[in-house]
Amino acid sequence: MEILRIKENINQLLKYAKNHTAEETENFIEELFYDEVKIEQNINQAYYKMNTKNYLINNGNGLKISINKGLGDILEKNHSHQGITISIGSEFLQEYEYLYDANEYNNNIDISHMIDNALENENILLAIEQYFAGDDVDLNMYHILSQELKDNQEIIDNVIKKIDLYSRLEHENQKNYEDISPNGGLDIIVQPVQEIFLQKLNEIDVLGNEKLVAATIDFFVSNQENIDYLSSEIDRCERILYFAEHADEYMQNKAIECKIINQCKLSNRIENIYSEKLS
């Protein structure tokens, strides 16, 4: 039934796109795939601007629909992207086809073989294991795995390695951008590796991911640098908690109050990790 549902929805999308613009098709995707996992990323830097929406198809063995809008790489008055680009692909099989490329409809699109291969491939488990063991991994794909695959220890170990690697690379990217920023680095705050890692931990901490979350926490607190970071953050967050508890007295600006309360939630998360593992 799930395979039939997925194929029917994708066929509806292909049929609709033939007679509509990229913008209209984007809205249609929003309505048709509202129940799927939606991941949105917005990058707005001096030299790169792109908004990306990925719709990850539940039980689709890595099938996803991507929508990209923005200027892309920017060099003086030139840029690498325009309009709306929509693609349909299988992340685990690393196969993709453009539905629209810069607002232009692809009259030659043929994804029937790719869809069949993703949904009915007897070797899909091997493809999934190889995917998470590879270098180019979208960590969000873990969310649409079956529970059996989510609890696969080899996949869990590889996902944790990728979270650690992502945190370090993102920290370096932020530092590099700070160095070349035309605004003297004022348009970015470079996050510590540990903060980026904990943000990823929050993202994966949802129902069904309990085994991964527990293993990720164990990995994090096994590093002394991370323990030192947690200790310093607890001290800092105690001061933040004080202001949150006295928000009515100190906070006239509701936006600032909300930010402090959100920071308190993170501080509680940090303190819980620290106390549970070191008690």
Secondary structure in CASP SS format (residue, H / E / C, confidence):
PFRMAT SS
TARGET T0000
AUTHOR 0000-0000-0000
METHOD secondary structure of the structure
MODEL  1
M C 1.00
E H 1.00
I H 1.00
L H 1.00
R H 1.00
I H 1.00
K H 1.00
E H 1.00
N H 1.00
I H 1.00
N H 1.00
Q H 1.00
L H 1.00
L H 1.00
K H 1.00
Y H 1.00
A H 1.00
K C 1.00
N C 1.00
H C 1.00
T C 1.00
A H 1.00
E H 1.00
E H 1.00
T H 1.00
E H 1.00
N H 1.00
F H 1.00
I H 1.00
E H 1.00
E H 1.00
L H 1.00
F C 1.00
Y C 1.00
D C 1.00
E C 1.00
V E 1.00
K E 1.00
I E 1.00
E E 1.00
Q E 1.00
N E 1.00
I E 1.00
N E 1.00
Q C 1.00
A C 1.00
Y C 1.00
Y E 1.00
K E 1.00
M E 1.00
N E 1.00
T E 1.00
K E 1.00
N E 1.00
Y E 1.00
L E 1.00
I C 1.00
N C 1.00
N C 1.00
G C 1.00
N C 1.00
G C 1.00
L E 1.00
K E 1.00
I E 1.00
S E 1.00
I E 1.00
N E 1.00
K E 1.00
G E 1.00
L E 1.00
G E 1.00
D E 1.00
I E 1.00
L E 1.00
E C 1.00
K C 1.00
N E 1.00
H E 1.00
S C 1.00
H C 1.00
Q C 1.00
G C 1.00
I E 1.00
T E 1.00
I E 1.00
S E 1.00
I E 1.00
G E 1.00
S E 1.00
E C 1.00
F C 1.00
L C 1.00
Q C 1.00
E E 1.00
Y E 1.00
E E 1.00
Y E 1.00
L E 1.00
Y E 1.00
D E 1.00
A C 1.00
N C 1.00
E E 1.00
Y E 1.00
N C 1.00
N C 1.00
N C 1.00
I C 1.00
D C 1.00
I C 1.00
S H 1.00
H H 1.00
M H 1.00
I H 1.00
D H 1.00
N H 1.00
A H 1.00
L H 1.00
E H 1.00
N C 1.00
E C 1.00
N C 1.00
I H 1.00
L H 1.00
L H 1.00
A H 1.00
I H 1.00
E H 1.00
Q H 1.00
Y H 1.00
F H 1.00
A H 1.00
G C 1.00
D C 1.00
D C 1.00
V C 1.00
D C 1.00
L H 1.00
N H 1.00
M H 1.00
Y H 1.00
H H 1.00
I H 1.00
L C 1.00
S C 1.00
Q H 1.00
E H 1.00
L H 1.00
K H 1.00
D C 1.00
N C 1.00
Q H 1.00
E H 1.00
I H 1.00
I H 1.00
D H 1.00
N H 1.00
V H 1.00
I H 1.00
K H 1.00
K H 1.00
I H 1.00
D H 1.00
L H 1.00
Y H 1.00
S H 1.00
R H 1.00
L H 1.00
E H 1.00
H H 1.00
E H 1.00
N H 1.00
Q H 1.00
K H 1.00
N H 1.00
Y H 1.00
E H 1.00
D H 1.00
I H 1.00
S C 1.00
P C 1.00
N C 1.00
G C 1.00
G C 1.00
L C 1.00
D C 1.00
I C 1.00
I C 1.00
V C 1.00
Q C 1.00
P C 1.00
V H 1.00
Q H 1.00
E H 1.00
I H 1.00
F H 1.00
L H 1.00
Q H 1.00
K H 1.00
L H 1.00
N H 1.00
E H 1.00
I H 1.00
D C 1.00
V C 1.00
L C 1.00
G C 1.00
N C 1.00
E H 1.00
K H 1.00
L H 1.00
V H 1.00
A H 1.00
A H 1.00
T H 1.00
I H 1.00
D H 1.00
F H 1.00
F H 1.00
V H 1.00
S C 1.00
N C 1.00
Q H 1.00
E H 1.00
N H 1.00
I H 1.00
D H 1.00
Y H 1.00
L H 1.00
S H 1.00
S H 1.00
E H 1.00
I H 1.00
D H 1.00
R H 1.00
C H 1.00
E H 1.00
R H 1.00
I H 1.00
L H 1.00
Y H 1.00
F H 1.00
A H 1.00
E H 1.00
H C 1.00
A H 1.00
D H 1.00
E H 1.00
Y H 1.00
M C 1.00
Q C 1.00
N C 1.00
K H 1.00
A H 1.00
I H 1.00
E H 1.00
C H 1.00
K H 1.00
I H 1.00
I H 1.00
N H 1.00
Q H 1.00
C H 1.00
K H 1.00
L H 1.00
S H 1.00
N H 1.00
R H 1.00
I H 1.00
E H 1.00
N H 1.00
I H 1.00
Y H 1.00
S H 1.00
E H 1.00
K H 1.00
L H 1.00
S C 1.00
END
